[in-house]
């Protein structure tokens, strides 16, 4: 059955295949879904994910559109480029995101950024996270800045965002609240069993830290006419009359 599986599981043997599989999984699409969107077949989508394909530019454009991304992102051309270098979109607008949608955008697990008070002041670094029962769970080393902050129960800030460089739009979610170390063995084991996004970094990161946010806010930049942006009379260009 062609389902959107774990992006770590496919036997992709090319960077393109891994990116296609990961993007498809993030969108919750099956190979059949992608094939229908791209005007292809599920078998060829599987081939792209699992072999070393050399698709033409025309198909890559269709595949990128089907996966709601860009050819540059699929091929890794922009993998090392810092986001936000594009110009602002035409008639872009900022809007607030409600708390319910903020949690939906966090998408269960992934990589975000956390800001904590360290020995040398404020520190900001990337972390793998997991949403668990209305809190954010992190796996960290027992002597890390995050673990030290959780021992004192201080507030931290956690941020997750997405950007569409091609259309100069995106969103950002910010959570602020105290963190604590989960020391009770049963609770710690339950959270570890629920974690899908294990730390990328090595080094004995088995200490469970929970962020219970007391403030959840989000903002979105939208550009009229871009993918996902609402359309309506207010978004239409002036007629010139």
Secondary structure, 3 states (H helix, E strand, C coil): CCCCCCCCCCCCCCHHHHHHHHHHHHHCCCHHHHHHHHCCCHHHHHHHHHCCCCCCHHHHHHHHHHCCCCHHHHHCCCCCCCCCCCCCCCCCEEEEECHHHHHHHHCCEEEEEEEEEECCEEEEEEEEEEEECCEEEEEECCCCHHHHHHHHCCEEEEEEEEEECCCCEEEEEEEEEEEEECCCHHHHHHHHHHCCCCCCCCCCCCEEEEEEEEEEEEEEEECCCCCCCCCCHHHCCCCCC
